[in-house]
């Protein structure tokens, strides 16, 4: 395990079908006064399909570097200035049911119960009430909110509100789950619990998850693959494998093996980014 964690190996391309393909993505925002801000520059990456194996892809970069912009382009929330994004070979032109997004801020509807928040997307699709209830009951059980199904968001803690957001996304069975620093506002203990929940969900639900963070420890703990980004405009500094640790629990983060990988990513992030 020590030997495994001492070196991060660059991932090699495979011939497997691609879930996500981003080609030469660049995004420049234009303000009301016409001032241009380049957020992303020439980002390209592929995520291969791995049936039966949930995968978490982490984008790690400094705050404000443009990593959330990459996520929004894949979500279809913004259009690239240059380049293209694909899911299962289909060009992304707008938002779609094949992609679900979880934001850092809590996005529950205050006037709806937890259950009705989770069922909201299914209701829009015209799915009948009995089927919605069955599906929501299952997903609420999985995220540990079954006993809070009839409560309102005002009755929930921050971590519980994010569980609602995750459940509301997963119940629609998206091909890709996009997560924009969803645990950033949580206290350390709750954050660790949410990270562990996400690992469980990724394996159980077989989703491809793209997760954005500026927290190196979080990246090491969650990622199967990690893209290290530069300061703004964001471009990829490194594409790396994170070693597979046999057990991921609270003691792992203080282990020598974990710290070794963490330090390697820190060096990539700050030493290479500082030279741009």
C-alpha positions as CSV (number, residue, x, y, z in Angstrom):
1,X,0.0,0.0,0.0
2,X,2.9,2.3,0.8
3,X,4.5,1.6,-2.5
4,X,1.2,2.2,-4.3
5,X,0.6,5.5,-2.7
6,X,4.1,6.9,-3.2
7,X,3.7,7.6,-6.9
8,X,0.8,8.9,-8.9
9,X,0.7,7.5,-12.3
10,X,-0.6,9.5,-15.3
11,X,-3.7,7.8,-16.8
12,X,-3.5,6.3,-20.2
13,X,-6.1,6.6,-22.8
14,X,-8.4,3.6,-23.4
15,X,-10.5,2.5,-26.4
16,X,-13.7,2.2,-24.2
17,X,-16.8,4.2,-25.2
18,X,-16.8,7.7,-23.8
19,X,-19.4,8.9,-21.3
20,X,-18.0,12.5,-21.5
21,X,-15.8,14.1,-24.1
22,X,-14.7,17.8,-23.9
23,X,-12.7,19.2,-26.8
24,X,-10.7,22.4,-26.6
25,X,-13.2,24.1,-24.3
26,X,-12.6,27.8,-23.8
27,X,-15.0,30.2,-22.1
28,X,-14.7,34.0,-22.0
29,X,-17.3,36.1,-20.1
30,X,-18.3,39.5,-21.4
31,X,-19.4,42.0,-18.7
32,X,-22.0,44.7,-19.2
33,X,-19.3,47.2,-19.9
34,X,-17.9,44.9,-22.6
35,X,-14.9,43.9,-20.5
36,X,-13.8,40.3,-21.2
37,X,-12.8,37.8,-18.5
38,X,-11.2,34.6,-19.8
39,X,-12.3,31.8,-17.4
40,X,-11.3,28.6,-19.2
41,X,-8.6,28.1,-21.9
42,X,-8.3,25.1,-24.2
43,X,-9.5,22.3,-21.8
44,X,-9.8,18.8,-23.2
45,X,-10.6,15.6,-21.4
46,X,-12.4,12.3,-21.9
47,X,-14.2,10.0,-19.4
48,X,-14.5,6.4,-20.5
49,X,-17.6,4.3,-19.8
50,X,-17.0,1.7,-17.1
51,X,-20.2,-0.3,-16.7
52,X,-20.9,-1.6,-13.3
53,X,-18.3,0.6,-11.7
54,X,-19.2,4.1,-10.4
55,X,-16.4,6.6,-11.0
56,X,-15.6,10.0,-9.4
57,X,-13.7,12.5,-11.5
58,X,-12.4,15.5,-9.4
59,X,-11.3,18.8,-10.8
60,X,-8.9,20.4,-8.3
61,X,-7.9,24.0,-8.6
62,X,-7.5,27.2,-6.6
63,X,-10.5,29.3,-5.8
64,X,-11.8,31.4,-8.7
65,X,-9.7,29.6,-11.3
66,X,-12.6,28.7,-13.5
67,X,-13.3,25.1,-12.5
68,X,-17.0,25.7,-11.9
69,X,-17.2,27.1,-15.4
70,X,-16.1,23.8,-16.9
71,X,-18.8,22.1,-14.9
72,X,-21.4,24.5,-16.1
73,X,-20.4,24.0,-19.7
74,X,-20.9,20.2,-19.3
75,X,-24.2,20.9,-17.6
76,X,-25.3,23.0,-20.6
77,X,-25.8,26.0,-18.4
78,X,-23.4,28.1,-20.4
79,X,-22.2,27.9,-24.0
80,X,-18.5,27.6,-24.8
81,X,-16.7,30.5,-26.5
82,X,-14.7,27.8,-28.3
83,X,-14.8,24.0,-28.3
84,X,-17.4,21.4,-27.7
85,X,-18.8,19.1,-25.0
86,X,-20.4,15.7,-25.5
87,X,-22.2,13.1,-23.4
88,X,-22.5,9.7,-25.0
89,X,-21.4,11.2,-28.3
90,X,-24.2,13.8,-28.3
91,X,-23.2,17.4,-28.5
92,X,-24.3,19.4,-25.5
93,X,-26.4,22.4,-26.5
94,X,-28.6,22.9,-23.4
95,X,-29.4,21.3,-20.1
96,X,-30.7,17.7,-20.2
97,X,-32.0,14.9,-18.1
98,X,-28.8,12.9,-18.8
99,X,-27.0,15.4,-16.5
100,X,-27.9,16.4,-12.9
101,X,-26.2,19.1,-11.0
102,X,-25.7,19.7,-7.2
103,X,-24.6,23.2,-6.3
104,X,-22.7,24.5,-3.2
105,X,-25.7,26.6,-2.1
106,X,-28.8,24.8,-0.9
107,X,-31.5,24.8,-3.6
108,X,-34.5,23.2,-1.9
109,X,-38.0,24.7,-2.4
110,X,-38.9,26.1,1.1
111,X,-42.6,25.5,0.6
112,X,-42.3,21.8,-0.3
113,X,-41.6,18.9,2.1
114,X,-38.4,16.9,1.7
115,X,-40.3,14.2,-0.2
116,X,-41.9,16.6,-2.6
117,X,-38.6,18.4,-3.2
118,X,-37.0,15.0,-4.1
119,X,-40.0,14.1,-6.3
120,X,-40.1,17.5,-8.1
121,X,-38.3,16.4,-11.3
122,X,-40.4,13.2,-11.5
123,X,-43.6,15.3,-11.2
124,X,-42.4,17.5,-14.1
125,X,-42.0,14.4,-16.2
126,X,-45.6,13.4,-15.5
127,X,-44.8,10.3,-13.5
128,X,-47.8,9.2,-11.5
129,X,-47.9,9.8,-7.7
130,X,-47.7,6.2,-6.6
131,X,-44.6,5.5,-8.6
132,X,-43.0,8.8,-7.4
133,X,-43.6,7.9,-3.8
134,X,-42.0,4.5,-4.3
135,X,-38.9,6.0,-5.9
136,X,-38.6,8.8,-3.4
137,X,-39.0,6.4,-0.5
138,X,-36.1,4.3,-1.8
139,X,-33.7,7.2,-2.4
140,X,-34.5,8.9,0.9
141,X,-33.7,5.6,2.6
142,X,-30.4,5.5,0.8
143,X,-29.3,9.0,1.8
144,X,-30.6,8.6,5.4
145,X,-33.6,10.9,5.2
146,X,-36.5,8.5,5.3
147,X,-37.7,9.7,8.8
148,X,-37.6,13.4,7.6
149,X,-39.6,12.8,4.4
150,X,-42.5,15.0,5.6
151,X,-40.4,17.8,7.1
152,X,-39.6,21.1,5.5
153,X,-36.1,22.4,4.6
154,X,-36.2,24.9,7.5
155,X,-36.1,22.0,9.8
156,X,-33.0,20.5,8.4
157,X,-29.2,21.0,9.0
158,X,-26.9,22.0,6.2
159,X,-25.7,18.5,5.6
160,X,-29.3,17.2,5.5
161,X,-30.2,19.9,2.9
162,X,-27.4,18.7,0.7
163,X,-28.6,15.1,1.1
164,X,-32.0,16.4,-0.2
165,X,-30.2,18.0,-3.2
166,X,-28.3,14.8,-3.9
167,X,-31.4,12.6,-3.6
168,X,-33.3,15.0,-5.9
169,X,-30.6,14.7,-8.5
170,X,-30.1,10.9,-8.3
171,X,-33.8,10.1,-8.4
172,X,-33.9,11.2,-12.0
173,X,-31.2,8.6,-12.8
174,X,-28.8,10.9,-14.7
175,X,-26.0,9.5,-16.7
176,X,-23.6,12.2,-15.3
177,X,-23.8,13.9,-11.9
178,X,-22.1,17.3,-11.7
179,X,-21.2,18.6,-8.2
180,X,-19.9,22.1,-7.7
181,X,-18.2,22.2,-4.3
182,X,-21.3,20.8,-2.7
183,X,-19.7,20.3,0.8
184,X,-17.8,23.6,0.9
185,X,-20.1,25.3,3.5
186,X,-20.3,22.3,5.9
187,X,-18.4,21.9,9.1
188,X,-15.5,19.3,9.0
189,X,-17.4,16.5,10.7
190,X,-20.5,16.8,8.5
191,X,-18.3,17.2,5.4
192,X,-16.5,13.9,6.1
193,X,-19.9,12.2,6.5
194,X,-21.1,13.6,3.2
195,X,-17.9,12.5,1.5
196,X,-18.4,9.0,2.7
197,X,-22.0,9.0,1.6
198,X,-21.0,10.1,-1.9
199,X,-18.5,7.2,-2.1
200,X,-21.2,4.8,-1.2
201,X,-23.7,6.3,-3.7
202,X,-21.2,6.3,-6.5
203,X,-20.7,2.6,-6.2
204,X,-24.3,1.7,-5.6
205,X,-25.8,3.9,-8.2
206,X,-23.1,3.4,-10.9
207,X,-23.0,7.1,-11.8
208,X,-20.2,9.0,-13.4
209,X,-19.6,11.9,-11.0
210,X,-17.6,15.1,-11.8
211,X,-16.8,16.8,-8.6
212,X,-15.2,20.3,-8.3
213,X,-13.2,21.3,-5.2
214,X,-10.2,23.4,-4.1
215,X,-9.6,21.1,-1.1
216,X,-6.7,18.8,-1.7
217,X,-7.7,16.3,1.1
218,X,-11.2,16.1,-0.3
219,X,-9.8,15.4,-3.8
220,X,-7.6,12.5,-2.6
221,X,-10.4,11.0,-0.6
222,X,-13.0,11.1,-3.3
223,X,-11.2,10.8,-6.7
224,X,-10.6,7.9,-8.9
225,X,-9.1,10.4,-11.4
226,X,-8.0,13.9,-10.6
227,X,-7.4,16.8,-13.0
228,X,-5.2,19.5,-11.5
229,X,-6.1,22.9,-12.8
230,X,-4.1,26.1,-13.1
231,X,-5.1,29.6,-11.8
232,X,-7.5,31.5,-14.1
233,X,-7.9,31.0,-17.0
234,X,-8.2,27.4,-16.0
235,X,-6.3,24.8,-18.0
236,X,-5.2,21.3,-17.1
237,X,-1.8,21.0,-15.5
238,X,-1.9,17.3,-14.8
239,X,-4.3,14.3,-15.3
240,X,-3.5,11.7,-12.7
241,X,-4.7,8.5,-11.0
242,X,-5.3,8.6,-7.3
243,X,-4.2,5.2,-5.8
244,X,-7.0,2.9,-4.7
245,X,-6.9,2.6,-0.9
246,X,-8.3,-0.7,0.4
247,X,-10.4,1.0,3.1
248,X,-11.6,4.6,3.2
249,X,-12.5,5.7,6.7
250,X,-11.8,8.6,9.0
251,X,-8.3,7.2,9.9
252,X,-7.2,7.1,6.3
253,X,-6.8,10.9,6.2
254,X,-4.1,10.9,8.9
255,X,-2.2,8.0,7.4
256,X,1.3,8.3,5.8
257,X,0.0,6.9,2.5
258,X,-2.8,9.5,2.3
259,X,-0.4,12.3,3.2
260,X,2.1,11.3,0.5
261,X,-0.5,11.5,-2.2
262,X,-1.9,14.8,-0.7
263,X,1.6,16.3,-0.8
264,X,2.1,15.3,-4.4
265,X,-1.1,17.0,-5.5
266,X,-0.2,20.1,-3.5
267,X,3.1,20.3,-5.3
268,X,1.4,19.9,-8.7
269,X,-1.2,22.5,-7.8
270,X,0.9,25.2,-6.3
271,X,4.3,24.8,-7.9
272,X,3.1,24.3,-11.5
273,X,0.3,26.8,-11.2
274,X,2.7,29.4,-9.9
275,X,4.8,29.2,-13.0
276,X,1.9,30.1,-15.4
